[in-house]
Amino acid sequence: MKPIRPEAGSEDAVVRAAGCVLWRRGPGGGVELALVHRPKYLDWSFPKGKLRRGEDARSGALREVREETGLDCVLGPALPTSRYPVADGRLKEVRYWAGLPVSGTFVPNREVDRLAWLSPEEARRRLTHERDRGLVDALLAALGEG
C-alpha cells in the first residue's frame, strides 16, 4: 500500500521550519558565523528545525537554536526564506533570522555533535548545501558589512 501524500496546497504539503544565522564579533572585530554539524545527515548547516503544531516561526527559531547549540539568542533582522523539496515530495520552507547569542554553552548532543565559529568566507566553503550560502551574504548585508 502506498503512503498517502498530502494534496498540493494543503497545509501539510509544506514542512514549516525556522532557524538562525548565529553571528558574533571575533577577537579581531570581524564577523564570525556559527555552523552546526549534524551526524545524521553528515552536513554542516545553520541551526534550524521543524516548527511544532501551533508554534510561530520566531519562537521556533529560538527554540531550535537553544536545542541544537545550547545558546540563547536575540533575533535580529529577518533573512531570506529557504524553500526546497524534501525526500517525501513535500516542500520545506525555512524562515531565518540573524541571531546574536547572549548566553549559554554548546554541549554536543544527539542532533548536533559539533559547532564551529567561522569567518564568512570559511562558512561559505564549509556549508554543505548551496542553498545556505546566500544566507551568509544576506546576513552581512543586514549587518551593513558588505
C-alpha positions in Angstrom: 0.0 0.0 0.0 1.4 3.4 -1.0 1.7 6.2 1.6 -0.9 8.9 1.2 0.8 12.1 0.2 -0.8 15.5 1.2 -2.5 17.2 -1.6 -0.7 20.2 -3.1 -2.0 23.4 -1.5 -2.9 21.6 1.8 -1.4 22.8 5.0 0.5 19.5 5.4 2.0 19.8 1.9 4.6 22.3 3.3 7.1 21.4 6.1 7.5 24.6 8.1 10.8 25.2 9.9 12.8 28.1 11.3 16.3 28.9 12.3 19.0 31.4 12.7 22.3 32.5 11.2 24.1 33.0 14.5 26.8 35.6 14.4 29.3 37.3 16.8 32.3 39.6 16.6 35.5 37.6 16.7 38.7 38.6 18.6 39.8 40.8 15.7 36.4 42.5 15.4 35.3 40.6 12.3 32.0 38.7 11.9 32.0 35.0 12.8 29.1 32.7 11.9 28.1 29.5 13.8 27.7 26.3 11.8 26.5 23.1 13.2 27.4 19.6 12.1 24.5 17.1 12.1 25.8 13.5 12.2 22.5 12.0 11.0 22.9 13.9 7.7 26.7 14.3 7.7 26.3 18.0 6.9 27.2 21.5 8.0 24.4 24.0 8.2 22.8 26.8 10.2 20.8 25.7 13.3 17.2 25.1 12.3 14.3 22.7 12.7 10.6 21.9 12.2 8.0 24.0 13.9 5.7 22.4 16.4 2.0 22.4 15.7 0.7 25.9 16.5 4.2 27.3 17.1 5.1 30.6 15.4 8.3 30.8 13.4 10.1 33.3 15.7 9.5 31.1 18.8 10.5 28.0 16.8 13.8 29.6 15.7 14.7 30.5 19.2 13.8 27.0 20.5 15.7 25.2 17.7 18.8 27.3 18.3 18.7 26.5 22.0 18.1 22.8 21.4 20.8 22.4 18.8 23.5 24.7 20.2 22.7 25.3 23.9 22.8 29.1 23.1 20.1 31.6 23.8 20.0 34.4 21.2 18.3 37.6 20.4 16.6 37.7 17.0 17.7 40.4 14.6 16.6 41.1 11.1 14.7 38.5 9.1 16.8 36.9 6.4 15.6 35.2 3.2 13.3 32.2 3.5 14.7 29.0 2.0 12.3 26.6 0.1 13.3 23.2 -1.2 11.8 19.8 -1.8 12.4 17.1 0.8 12.6 13.3 0.3 8.8 12.6 0.7 8.0 15.1 -2.1 6.8 17.9 0.1 8.2 21.4 0.1 10.2 22.5 3.1 10.1 26.2 4.0 12.6 27.5 6.5 12.3 31.1 7.8 15.6 32.5 9.0 16.7 35.4 11.2 20.0 36.9 12.2 20.7 35.7 15.7 23.1 37.2 18.3 24.0 34.8 21.1 23.6 36.3 24.6 24.1 33.2 26.9 24.7 29.5 27.0 27.3 27.0 26.2 27.5 24.4 23.4 27.3 20.8 24.5 27.4 18.1 21.8 24.1 16.3 21.6 22.3 13.6 19.6 21.3 16.1 16.8 24.5 18.2 16.7 27.9 16.9 17.5 30.0 20.0 16.6 29.6 23.7 16.4 32.2 25.9 14.6 32.6 29.7 14.6 33.9 30.6 11.2 34.6 33.7 9.1 32.1 34.4 6.4 34.5 33.0 3.7 35.2 29.8 5.7 31.4 29.4 6.4 30.6 29.6 2.7 33.2 26.9 2.0 32.1 24.6 4.8 28.3 24.8 4.3 27.1 21.5 2.7 24.2 22.9 0.8 24.4 25.6 -1.9 21.1 27.0 -0.8 22.6 28.0 2.5 25.4 30.1 1.1 23.2 33.0 0.1 22.3 33.4 3.8 25.9 34.4 4.5 25.6 37.4 2.1 22.2 38.2 3.4 23.5 38.4 7.0 26.4 40.6 6.0 24.1 42.9 4.1 21.8 43.1 7.1 24.7 44.0 9.4 26.0 46.6 6.9 29.1 44.6 6.4 29.2 44.4 2.7 
